[in-house]
């Protein structure tokens, strides 16, 4: 069983930056692909970014391309989401999720961290 704990959310002005962290425990981190999702009030949850278990591949939603980067440190069992040039529409609860490399389904989720971008 993998446990995920996000941190780094907060309130930031438009144009600012935040770095989210997700610390994993309970599994072999290097065998899990990791993703960041977000859910804004009244909207469905959407994937923001993902990184392969090997670290060799990444994915970004069109809405964050060029502004967000995802990285992982397998020695620290942590995945990061660096968010730059933040916009009010980035306001949401951000969730970290994990899927084993043998599956495409995200089976493990963190509790979420709030990101609020003021205009």
C-alpha positions, 0 to 999 in steps of 0.5 A: 500500500502506497501512502502519498502526502502533498505539501507546498500549496498556498496563496500566491498572486497571479504570475507567481510560483509555487512548488508542490511536493508529494512524499511517498511511502509504503512501496518501491517508489521507482516502480510507480508512475506519478501524476498530479491532478487538480479539481476546481470547485464545480469542475471535474478532476483533471490531470495536470502532469505525469511522469513515468516510473523511469522518469524518462517520459512526461506529460502536461495538460495543454493548459499548463504546458510551458509553465509547469514542470514535473520531476521526481527524486527516487532517492527521496521518494518524492515527486515535484510539481513546479508551477510558474506564471500562475493564473487565477484559473490554476486555483484548485485542490491539487492531488498527487497520485501513483500507478504501478508500472504494470498498470495505467490506473492510478490506484493511490491518491494523496489528500490534496493541497489547496492552491489559490491564485489571486488576480 
